[in-house]
Amino acid sequence: MKYITETFLEYPDNSSLAVIFYCGGCDRNCPGCHNTELQNYIKFNHKLIVALLVEYCERVKTNKIVLCGGDPLYSKNIELTKYICSNLGSDYDICIYTGAEIDEVKALDIVGFKFVKCGIFDASKFVGATKTDEYIRFATTNQSLYDSNFNLLSKDGTYYFNEGN
């Protein structure tokens, strides 16, 4: 598996290519998990990952980064996630994808991200991820997007780019 690649689908705007980093490790045990190969923890070198993210962003000409997994806020990944956000957050727009609820995210005192998508994957609320020029719809309707000030930006798993939800 490639742990760093690019994506158009995952970043919450209607025009950007983003670099996506897949953290290894998650203990949320979501029924119907779509990334079972990333449930087991993988230890990454913090400085190397930051250097690789910068290199990849420069190569594809973007300042957008998505951290997902596994789960970037899994207990064994939180220090790496904080390291990435603190080292790159002033120059890059970082979006964190986590199964955590927003109160858990707030308690972790993470700085340097632009967006955080929260909510455990719930197969009973599956609608499938979609992105158009008008909106991004997350895989399940219970997932929500917040900005760095923890303002809710989405409703029922959908974020409309130009409506300022």
trRosetta pair geometry for C-beta under 8 A, 3 or more apart (Angstrom, degrees):
i j d omega theta_ij theta_ji phi_ij phi_ji
1 22 7.1 -73 147 79 124 150
1 37 6.3 151 -48 124 148 138
1 38 7.8 -133 128 -68 169 93
2 5 4.8 80 114 -54 128 111
2 22 7.9 103 104 22 55 124
3 21 6.4 23 152 -156 81 66
3 22 5.0 -124 -146 57 62 90
3 24 7.6 -59 -116 -36 121 97
3 42 7.7 -133 -103 104 139 152
3 44 7.6 179 156 -95 158 132
4 19 6.4 3 -170 179 94 103
4 20 7.2 167 -147 83 48 49
4 21 5.3 -9 -99 -101 81 74
4 22 7.7 -146 -65 17 38 76
4 49 7.9 168 -62 -147 127 76
4 52 5.7 -175 -8 139 167 119
4 53 6.7 -139 -130 -86 136 63
4 56 5.5 -141 154 -48 126 163
5 19 7.5 173 95 -153 23 63
5 20 5.8 -19 67 58 71 95
6 17 5.6 2 -176 178 121 104
6 18 6.7 154 -156 82 69 40
6 19 5.7 -48 -99 -101 69 52
6 20 6.7 128 -134 9 16 88
6 56 7.4 -168 -64 169 89 112
6 60 5.4 157 -90 -117 142 170
6 62 7.7 126 -132 16 112 146
7 10 4.4 22 125 19 147 106
7 11 6.7 145 96 -14 98 87
7 17 7.4 150 77 -161 34 61
7 18 5.4 -26 65 66 84 90
7 19 7.8 112 19 -139 79 10
7 20 4.5 43 -4 -28 122 131
7 66 6.3 -42 51 30 133 141
8 11 7.5 -75 -163 32 28 97
8 16 7.7 170 -135 97 62 43
8 17 5.8 -42 -86 -105 74 64
8 18 7.6 145 -97 18 25 79
8 131 6.9 -165 129 82 84 150
9 129 6.2 76 172 137 123 124
9 131 5.1 -174 -136 0 60 134
9 136 7.8 127 -178 -137 57 108
10 18 6.3 -103 76 64 93 134
10 20 5.8 72 51 -94 151 129
10 66 4.6 43 120 -119 127 174
10 68 6.9 -94 -157 -29 148 142
10 95 7.3 176 141 89 91 135
10 97 7.1 -65 -165 -49 117 138
10 129 7.9 -7 -89 -176 64 148
11 16 5.1 -69 101 87 145 111
11 17 7.8 96 20 160 141 11
11 18 3.7 138 -47 -30 131 141
11 64 4.8 26 -124 168 153 139
11 66 5.7 -128 -75 -55 76 115
11 93 8.0 80 -154 105 120 113
11 95 6.0 160 -126 13 66 145
12 95 6.2 148 8 -113 98 150
12 115 5.5 170 33 -142 132 175
12 117 7.5 156 -47 -64 127 112
12 136 5.2 -122 -122 31 69 150
12 145 5.8 114 -100 -143 159 152
12 153 7.7 88 161 106 152 143
12 159 5.4 -5 -151 89 119 152
12 161 7.6 175 165 -95 72 83
13 16 5.1 53 69 9 116 110
13 64 7.8 -123 29 -106 118 147
13 161 6.0 93 -144 -127 53 119
14 131 7.5 174 -118 175 61 98
14 132 7.5 -20 -128 109 106 45
14 133 4.9 70 -167 -153 133 46
14 134 7.1 58 -97 -36 138 13
14 136 8.0 -151 -79 -44 66 90
14 161 4.7 -55 -27 -52 110 170
16 62 6.3 110 -172 -140 96 118
16 64 4.7 96 154 -18 137 157
17 60 5.8 -116 122 153 134 120
17 61 7.8 61 63 76 126 73
17 62 5.0 -126 86 -67 85 141
17 64 7.0 159 95 53 41 123
18 62 6.0 -157 -105 151 35 152
18 64 3.7 -81 -106 116 89 111
18 65 6.2 168 -172 -92 97 15
18 66 5.0 74 133 -16 138 101
18 95 7.4 -26 -151 28 159 118
19 53 6.0 146 114 -151 143 74
19 56 4.7 116 -127 113 140 119
19 57 5.2 -92 -12 -74 141 75
19 60 6.6 151 -70 46 94 134
19 62 6.3 170 -21 76 86 123
19 64 7.0 151 18 92 66 63
19 65 5.2 -22 68 -110 92 72
19 66 7.3 -174 90 25 42 72
20 65 7.6 152 -90 -164 32 54
20 66 4.4 -17 -110 66 80 106
20 67 7.9 175 -156 -79 59 21
20 68 6.4 -15 -168 22 104 109
21 49 6.8 78 -147 -169 145 111
21 53 6.3 -38 -58 -91 131 111
21 65 6.8 8 -2 -173 106 102
21 66 7.2 178 25 88 64 55
21 67 5.4 -16 65 -112 102 64
21 68 7.4 149 79 31 52 60
21 84 7.6 -147 55 -125 159 159
22 35 7.4 -156 -151 -155 120 142
22 38 5.8 -101 170 -108 111 145
22 68 6.0 -28 -107 82 61 80
22 69 5.7 122 -167 -113 63 41
22 70 6.6 112 175 19 75 96
23 38 7.3 97 92 -176 48 119
23 42 7.4 -176 179 56 51 98
23 44 7.5 -105 -127 0 72 135
23 67 6.6 34 -23 -176 112 90
23 68 7.2 -163 19 100 85 28
23 69 4.0 -42 64 -91 83 114
23 70 4.5 -108 96 79 76 129
23 71 6.8 -65 80 77 122 22
23 72 4.8 135 3 -90 147 62
23 74 7.1 -174 123 27 130 114
23 77 4.7 65 176 -135 145 144
23 80 6.8 150 -119 90 121 137
23 81 7.3 -32 -70 -65 153 97
24 38 5.2 -127 -118 -153 61 74
24 40 6.2 -18 174 91 107 61
24 41 5.7 107 119 -166 91 24
24 42 2.8 60 51 13 147 105
24 44 7.7 134 24 -35 98 103
24 69 6.7 180 -78 -152 17 102
24 70 5.0 167 -138 -52 18 150
24 77 7.9 169 67 -81 43 120
25 38 7.4 -62 6 164 29 73
25 39 7.3 33 -136 170 21 29
25 40 6.7 -39 -88 134 57 25
25 41 3.5 40 -92 -102 113 67
25 42 6.5 -143 -31 18 91 60
25 69 6.7 -53 57 -170 56 143
25 70 4.8 54 50 -157 42 133
25 71 6.9 -86 101 47 67 73
25 74 4.5 -168 122 97 98 156
25 76 5.1 -95 179 67 162 115
25 77 5.3 173 71 -40 125 111
26 33 7.8 159 95 -138 142 141
26 35 7.8 86 9 90 148 108
26 38 6.6 54 -1 118 115 84
26 39 5.0 -79 56 -128 93 59
26 69 5.8 153 -54 118 113 124
26 70 4.4 -173 -34 -156 100 59
26 71 4.1 104 -107 0 97 101
26 74 5.1 -120 -99 -77 45 133
26 99 7.0 83 -155 10 119 134
27 39 7.9 106 -78 -168 38 87
27 71 7.9 -90 22 35 56 133
27 74 6.1 121 6 -140 85 104
27 75 7.4 -7 16 12 131 101
28 71 6.3 94 -12 -41 120 151
28 74 7.9 -109 -24 -93 90 93
28 99 4.3 -16 -81 101 171 156
28 120 5.7 -166 178 -126 134 105
28 121 7.8 111 112 25 134 87
29 33 7.6 -93 -159 -44 28 129
30 33 4.7 118 71 -77 94 84
30 99 6.4 -137 -52 -123 123 143
30 120 5.5 179 -96 178 108 92
30 121 3.9 65 -179 62 158 99
30 122 7.3 -105 -153 -69 106 38
30 123 7.5 136 160 -30 93 89
31 122 8.0 36 54 -139 92 44
31 123 5.3 -88 103 8 91 125
32 121 6.8 -134 86 133 91 114
32 123 3.3 91 21 -75 156 134
32 126 7.3 -88 134 -57 154 136
33 36 5.1 116 96 -71 115 74
33 39 6.8 54 140 -68 164 116
33 121 6.3 118 -107 70 57 146
34 121 7.0 -151 4 -149 94 160
34 139 7.2 -127 -6 -139 148 161
35 38 4.3 -18 152 33 110 116
35 39 7.4 151 111 -44 76 71
35 69 6.6 159 112 128 152 48
35 70 6.6 -101 120 -29 132 42
36 39 5.6 -23 -160 -14 48 117
37 40 8.0 -53 176 24 40 96
38 42 7.8 -66 -143 -1 70 119
38 69 5.1 -175 149 170 134 69
38 70 3.9 -112 152 -41 107 79
39 70 6.7 168 -91 -104 24 73
41 70 7.9 100 -103 -135 45 139
41 74 7.4 -156 -97 124 92 141
41 76 5.0 1 -129 85 134 154
41 77 7.7 -154 -131 -50 90 89
42 70 7.7 -126 21 -53 99 155
43 76 7.9 -80 -88 162 76 118
44 48 7.1 -134 172 72 84 106
44 49 5.0 55 149 -55 128 128
44 80 6.0 73 64 -127 107 148
45 48 3.8 54 87 17 114 118
45 49 6.5 168 81 -17 58 84
46 49 6.1 -61 -151 34 26 108
46 50 6.6 22 156 -15 63 107
46 79 7.5 -71 -85 128 131 92
46 80 5.6 -150 -101 -120 87 74
46 83 4.5 -35 -157 130 125 164
46 84 7.7 -136 -156 -52 82 71
47 50 5.8 -55 -150 37 32 111
47 51 6.3 31 154 -17 66 108
48 51 5.7 -57 -148 39 31 111
48 52 6.2 29 155 -17 66 108
49 52 5.7 -56 -144 40 30 110
49 53 6.2 33 156 -22 65 105
49 80 6.8 35 49 -164 159 111
49 84 6.7 -61 115 -84 117 109
50 53 5.8 -53 -147 35 29 112
50 54 6.5 29 155 -17 63 105
50 83 7.0 -101 -55 136 122 98
50 84 6.1 -169 -88 -111 86 67
50 87 5.2 -20 -131 102 144 146
50 88 6.3 -166 -142 -45 95 112
51 54 5.9 -55 -149 37 30 110
51 55 6.2 30 154 -18 65 109
52 55 5.6 -53 -143 39 32 113
52 56 6.1 30 158 -18 66 107
53 56 5.9 -55 -144 38 28 108
53 57 6.2 29 156 -19 64 108
53 65 6.0 29 -168 -118 123 136
53 84 7.0 76 -1 -142 165 110
53 88 6.6 -43 106 -86 136 160
53 92 7.8 -15 144 -83 118 174
54 57 5.8 -56 -147 37 28 111
54 58 6.3 28 156 -18 63 107
54 88 7.2 -150 -70 -107 90 116
55 58 5.9 -57 -150 36 28 110
55 59 6.4 28 153 -21 64 108
56 59 5.6 -55 -148 34 32 113
56 60 6.4 2 164 6 68 108
57 60 6.6 -71 -142 51 26 88
57 61 7.9 110 164 -72 56 4
57 62 5.4 -105 -150 74 77 72
57 63 6.3 70 -174 -101 129 36
57 64 7.8 166 -127 47 107 43
57 65 6.8 -52 -78 -68 124 97
57 92 6.7 -82 -116 -109 165 125
58 61 7.3 22 -173 -77 30 45
63 91 6.6 -118 -149 148 115 68
63 92 4.9 -153 -179 -120 76 61
63 93 5.8 79 118 8 89 85
64 92 7.1 166 -89 -171 13 86
64 93 5.1 -24 -106 69 65 102
64 95 7.5 7 -170 0 89 106
65 84 7.6 -140 132 166 150 121
65 88 6.7 22 13 129 156 144
65 92 5.1 32 -1 157 115 133
65 93 7.2 162 25 81 69 49
65 94 4.8 -19 72 -108 102 73
65 95 7.2 179 92 26 52 67
66 94 7.7 155 -90 -160 26 56
66 95 4.9 -20 -110 70 73 101
66 96 7.9 163 -161 -87 55 20
66 97 6.5 29 -180 -16 99 109
67 72 4.2 54 142 -76 115 154
67 81 6.0 120 160 -123 159 95
67 84 6.6 135 -82 91 137 154
67 94 6.6 19 -10 -173 107 103
67 95 7.2 -175 24 90 70 49
67 96 4.9 -16 64 -114 109 66
67 97 6.7 -168 90 24 55 72
68 71 7.9 -38 -172 -110 49 35
68 72 6.6 -69 -100 -26 14 105
68 96 7.8 152 -75 -166 55 43
68 97 3.8 6 -103 54 94 125
69 72 5.8 178 -28 -40 118 59
69 74 7.0 -106 103 -9 170 121
69 77 7.0 -75 -80 -84 152 173
69 97 7.4 -169 14 85 70 98
70 74 6.2 -68 167 -10 100 141
70 77 6.9 134 135 -52 128 155
71 74 4.2 115 77 -41 98 93
71 77 6.7 170 96 42 61 145
71 97 8.0 -114 -128 108 60 71
71 98 5.4 76 -160 -136 95 71
71 99 5.4 -66 -106 15 133 99
71 100 7.3 119 -175 -26 129 88
72 77 5.3 -134 -157 134 36 132
72 78 7.8 100 149 -94 61 44
72 80 7.6 -118 -153 89 80 98
72 81 4.3 108 168 -92 101 128
72 96 5.4 -116 69 -150 142 98
72 97 7.1 102 8 60 112 58
72 98 6.1 -89 52 -79 84 95
73 77 6.7 -56 -34 82 5 107
73 78 5.9 44 -147 -92 50 86
73 81 6.4 -37 -78 14 55 170
73 96 7.0 76 -41 169 104 129
73 98 4.3 24 15 -126 123 137
73 99 7.9 -150 59 44 108 64
73 100 4.9 -52 93 -16 148 136
73 104 7.2 110 150 128 143 114
73 105 6.7 -74 -109 -99 159 77
73 108 6.5 -105 -143 -60 111 167
74 77 4.5 64 59 17 88 111
74 78 7.2 -143 79 -38 39 77
75 78 6.2 -31 -148 -8 29 116
77 80 5.3 -61 -164 45 62 113
77 81 5.7 62 141 -25 87 105
78 81 5.6 -55 -145 38 33 113
78 82 6.2 33 157 -17 67 105
78 108 6.3 -131 -147 -151 125 127
79 82 5.7 -52 -145 38 32 110
79 83 6.2 36 153 -23 64 107
80 83 5.5 -55 -148 35 30 115
80 84 6.4 31 155 -19 65 103
81 84 5.9 -52 -147 35 30 110
81 85 6.3 24 156 -13 64 109
81 96 6.7 62 -159 -119 125 126
81 110 6.7 -34 125 -124 108 135
82 85 5.8 -58 -143 42 30 108
82 86 5.9 23 161 -15 67 112
82 108 7.9 -141 -71 157 110 106
82 110 5.8 -127 -98 -120 80 85
83 86 6.1 -58 -139 40 24 104
83 87 6.0 8 165 -6 62 117
84 87 6.3 -71 -143 46 22 100
84 88 5.7 -25 176 23 64 119
84 94 7.1 143 130 -127 103 149
84 112 8.0 176 107 110 57 134
85 88 6.8 -74 -122 55 17 82
85 89 4.7 37 -178 -54 63 121
85 94 5.7 -147 -109 78 79 163
85 96 7.8 -23 -74 -58 125 121
85 110 5.8 61 59 -179 167 98
85 111 6.4 154 135 89 121 43
85 112 3.4 138 162 81 84 117
85 113 5.2 -48 -126 -49 124 81
86 89 6.3 -14 -94 10 16 119
86 111 6.7 62 -89 77 79 89
86 112 5.2 -151 -77 -28 35 156
87 112 7.9 60 27 -168 35 161
88 91 6.1 -83 -165 57 58 92
88 92 4.5 -12 161 30 101 125
88 94 6.5 104 100 -58 108 126
88 112 7.1 103 71 167 58 125
89 92 6.7 -71 -103 61 21 77
89 94 5.8 -67 -103 10 75 128
89 111 6.7 164 97 130 173 67
89 112 2.3 -141 -37 -168 163 90
89 113 6.3 -73 -117 -52 116 34
89 114 7.9 171 -149 -37 85 73
90 112 7.1 -57 -35 -132 61 94
93 114 4.4 -8 -160 -9 80 154
93 115 7.8 38 168 2 93 94
94 112 6.5 27 35 131 138 79
94 113 4.5 -89 91 -124 104 69
94 114 5.8 139 52 9 50 84
94 115 7.8 -157 105 40 47 66
95 113 6.9 111 -101 -171 22 103
95 114 6.3 -47 -70 67 68 91
95 115 4.1 -5 -117 68 90 105
95 116 7.1 177 -162 -82 59 31
95 117 6.8 37 172 -13 103 97
96 105 7.8 150 93 -132 137 125
96 110 7.5 24 -28 124 163 158
96 113 5.3 -34 -15 -135 108 154
96 115 7.3 -169 27 99 62 59
96 116 4.6 -9 62 -116 100 81
96 117 7.1 -162 94 28 52 66
97 116 7.9 175 -79 -160 25 55
97 117 4.8 -7 -114 60 68 112
98 105 6.6 145 65 -83 150 111
98 116 6.6 -13 20 -172 111 99
98 117 7.0 155 29 81 60 61
98 118 5.9 -12 74 -109 92 62
99 118 7.8 65 175 -162 11 55
99 119 6.9 -58 -146 104 46 27
99 120 4.3 52 -169 -104 98 61
99 121 6.4 -60 -108 -7 109 74
100 104 4.0 -120 -174 85 114 133
100 105 5.4 137 107 -53 128 82
100 118 5.9 -66 86 -137 65 96
101 104 5.2 98 58 5 69 103
101 105 7.4 -136 101 -5 37 89
101 118 5.9 84 -141 171 26 127
101 119 7.1 59 -100 -88 59 48
101 120 7.9 -31 -56 -21 77 89
102 105 5.4 -53 -149 35 39 114
102 106 6.3 43 153 -22 69 102
102 116 7.7 129 -116 100 77 123
102 118 5.0 -161 -63 26 69 173
102 144 7.1 -44 -50 81 117 126
102 146 6.0 104 -118 -37 119 153
102 150 6.2 116 -174 -152 117 105
103 106 5.6 -48 -146 34 34 114
103 107 6.5 36 155 -21 63 106
104 107 5.8 -59 -153 34 30 112
104 108 6.9 33 151 -27 63 104
105 108 5.9 -56 -158 24 34 114
105 110 6.9 -62 -174 26 78 120
105 116 5.6 128 -156 148 157 159
105 118 6.1 -102 -23 -89 137 126
105 146 7.7 157 84 55 154 144
105 150 7.6 164 96 -105 116 108
106 109 7.9 35 165 -63 41 48
106 150 6.0 26 -85 -93 107 151
110 113 6.3 21 131 0 114 119
111 148 7.8 63 -145 -166 56 115
113 116 6.0 66 121 -58 145 91
113 148 5.8 169 86 -100 67 97
114 147 7.0 -46 168 -151 57 72
114 148 5.8 -61 -134 -42 26 111
115 145 5.9 -16 -168 -167 115 99
115 146 6.9 146 -158 78 62 46
115 147 6.2 -45 -100 -111 64 45
115 148 7.4 -71 -63 -47 29 70
115 153 7.6 -60 -129 25 105 149
116 145 7.5 157 82 -152 40 53
116 146 5.2 -16 61 61 88 98
116 148 7.8 106 -11 -92 97 48
117 138 6.4 161 -165 -102 132 138
117 143 5.9 23 174 172 99 111
117 144 7.1 172 -154 86 59 35
117 145 5.1 -25 -100 -96 77 73
117 146 7.8 171 -87 19 29 70
118 143 6.8 172 87 -155 39 66
118 144 5.4 -18 61 62 89 86
118 145 7.9 165 18 -89 71 25
118 146 6.6 19 -1 1 114 114
119 122 7.6 -66 161 -6 99 104
119 138 7.6 97 63 123 130 156
119 140 6.9 -144 128 80 124 110
119 142 4.9 177 -168 121 132 80
119 143 3.7 -161 64 -107 134 54
119 144 5.6 111 -35 10 124 73
119 157 7.9 -110 77 -95 163 86
120 142 7.4 -16 59 104 66 127
121 139 6.4 -9 -129 92 96 132
121 140 6.0 143 -148 -7 53 137
121 143 7.8 6 -93 -64 51 118
122 125 4.4 36 94 26 111 108
122 126 7.4 -150 98 -46 58 68
122 140 4.9 135 52 -174 78 157
122 142 5.2 37 22 30 135 136
123 126 5.3 -10 -157 -34 46 120
123 140 7.6 -85 -77 -92 18 128
125 140 4.2 77 97 -168 97 100
125 141 4.6 -113 176 38 111 89
125 142 5.0 77 88 -11 166 99
125 157 7.5 170 149 -47 114 146
126 139 6.3 -32 -134 161 75 81
126 140 5.4 -47 -88 -94 44 84
127 130 7.9 -71 125 0 96 110
127 137 6.3 -77 103 155 123 125
127 139 7.1 157 53 172 65 31
127 140 6.6 130 12 -119 81 30
127 141 5.8 78 -15 -49 126 88
127 157 6.5 134 32 105 132 151
128 137 7.5 41 91 106 59 116
128 139 6.4 -11 -128 -136 16 60
129 136 7.8 -9 -165 -177 85 84
129 137 6.4 174 -146 92 40 71
129 138 6.0 -23 -105 -156 84 30
129 139 4.7 -31 -49 -70 89 70
130 135 7.9 37 101 98 94 91
130 136 7.4 175 91 -154 53 44
130 137 4.4 16 50 46 91 110
131 135 7.5 -142 -139 104 48 48
131 136 4.7 -4 -108 -111 87 79
131 137 7.5 -154 -70 24 45 65
132 135 5.8 24 49 47 96 66
132 136 8.0 -167 27 -76 57 42
133 161 7.8 -91 156 30 45 143
134 160 6.2 -25 160 -143 82 83
134 161 6.4 -157 -174 26 30 101
134 162 7.2 -72 -142 22 65 103
135 158 5.4 11 175 -176 136 100
135 159 6.2 159 -156 83 81 45
135 160 4.7 -40 -93 -100 101 57
135 161 6.4 -151 -89 -11 40 80
136 145 8.0 76 79 -47 116 151
136 158 7.2 169 86 -151 44 57
136 159 5.2 -3 56 57 90 98
136 161 7.5 83 -9 -56 86 93
137 157 6.0 49 -164 129 74 93
137 158 4.7 -19 -104 -101 79 86
138 141 7.8 155 72 -87 94 22
138 143 4.0 -100 116 79 154 132
138 145 7.6 173 -45 -44 128 98
138 154 7.5 51 -9 175 117 165
138 157 4.5 -118 51 -165 96 88
138 158 7.4 -142 10 -73 75 40
138 159 7.9 62 -30 -5 95 96
139 143 6.7 63 49 -1 72 147
139 157 7.8 -107 62 -161 32 128
140 143 5.3 104 68 -14 80 101
140 157 5.9 -138 109 -107 38 142
141 156 4.9 -23 -164 -177 99 73
141 157 3.9 -113 -127 -5 37 133
142 157 6.6 14 16 -63 22 107
143 154 7.8 -6 112 95 68 151
143 157 5.1 66 53 -116 79 86
144 152 6.0 -39 178 -139 125 97
144 153 7.9 136 174 49 78 65
144 154 5.3 -175 -149 65 59 109
144 157 7.4 -81 -73 -84 50 44
145 152 7.6 104 79 -161 52 55
145 153 4.6 -56 101 65 98 107
145 154 4.1 87 30 -17 94 120
145 159 4.7 -9 33 -68 147 137
146 150 5.1 -3 178 -140 135 43
146 151 6.3 148 -156 67 77 36
146 152 5.8 -43 -98 -95 81 43
146 153 6.3 162 -109 2 24 93
147 150 7.2 -89 69 -18 61 13
147 151 5.0 1 35 49 106 93
147 153 5.9 97 -35 -47 86 123
152 155 7.9 80 149 -72 114 66
152 165 7.3 -90 124 130 73 115
153 159 5.5 30 121 -128 101 112
153 165 4.9 104 -175 70 49 124
154 157 6.7 -8 152 -162 130 6
154 158 5.9 169 -163 81 100 31
154 159 4.0 -65 -91 -73 101 81
154 165 6.1 48 -84 128 23 175
155 158 6.3 -28 68 60 63 82
155 165 6.2 -165 -18 -145 97 127
159 165 6.5 -96 -140 -7 66 147
160 163 4.1 19 103 21 126 120
160 165 6.0 131 43 -51 90 101
